[in-house]
Amino acid sequence: MHAFTFESQPQRVLFGAGTLHKTAAELDAMGVRNAIVLCTPHQRPQAEQVAGLLGHRAAGIFDAAVMHVPIETARAARRFAAQYGADCAVAIGGGSTIGLGKAIAFDSGLPILAIPTTYAGSEMTPIYGFTEDGIKRTGRDPRVLPRTVVYDPLLSLGLPVGLSVVSGINAIAHAAEGLYAPNGNPVASLLAEEGIAALGRALPAIRRAPGDLQARADALYGTWLCGKVLGSVGMGLHHKLCHTLGGSFNLPHAETHTIVLPHVLAYNAAAADGAMQRIARALGGTDAAQAVFALARDNGAPLALKDIGLRAEDLDRACAIAVENEYPNPRPVEARALRQLLQNAYDGVAPTT
């Protein structure tokens, strides 16, 4: 076995139906007294439910979280936290809301309690991101890692099937890249394969029966593991492309990950054979890229970037941005091959090596 380093992040996780009702006790255990609750505009009712459970511990609700954490929104949230004298941020929602909590923590150091309602996985990582002047910039800082995470599958029962599928494949992307990361390790690889397999089982079951609580729990379990992988190893070409497409062209986050992932796996297949075998095995297939593509196609997910808002004339610019400041990747990032990858993803064709 090769030498490796595994860094474990300090974090407390509560998992199970009904754990939302333990949130107030968790804040007490964290030693905080004045929490702001973060959400998107349409999740205001869930935020109000959380604030009700927190009682006197809830200082106020900030309901302006949006995709890709625009710097203006981050600044407004920081001002809100300071205005209310917050000593904690409770983020209920998906990656947009949890990302906003990280934006507050990055400057202030406020601890975060995350309550995920999607399968984005941001709650498991010390990775933050802001979008400014049309460019999404990311980084790592232990201050932004949520201190406590409450996984309650009851909260995801209302997540529409379409969003459930793309959110779950977004989570699979975290683990897939972790399997060929330069700083990967056997522990992360075990988590990755188990997480991908759990989501591979859960997403078709959710499509068949959206109210299947066991399937919702399996999806959250897979999300937890896949997010943990992303939090402990580096990102590669897939995340670089998705950050470019999302931050510079305002494409929806999970849908972008879902469309791009099979094509990046095909791009890297020859340079990361062991990782591809594990991904394919976890999804019950023989080819990693084709298995992920089939999971998306067979469960009604979008397959083409042109169908989620990207214009043909944006492809050259997206390619140019993506080749700047490359992330580590098992196959060298070549502009011509990358441009073809983006064209395939734009057209929605099956991935090719």
Secondary structure, 3 states (H helix, E strand, C coil): CCCCCCCCCCCEEEECCCHHHHHHHHHHHHCCCCEEEECCHHHHHHHHHHHHHHHHHEEEEECCCCCCCEHHHHHHHHHHHHHCCCCEEEEEECHHHHHHHHHHHHHHCCCEEEEECCCCCHHHCCEEEEEECCEEEEEECHHHCCCEEEECHHHHCCCCHHHHHHHHHHHHHHHHHHCCCCCCCHHHHHHHHHHHHHHHHHHHHHHHCCCCHHHHHHHHHHHHHHHHHHHHCCCCHHHHHHHHHHHHHCCCHHHHHHHHHHHHHHHHHHHCHHHHHHHHHHCCCCCHHHHHHHHHHHCCCCCCHHHCCCCHHHHHHHHHHHCCCCCCCCCCCCHHHHHHHHHHHHHCCCCCC
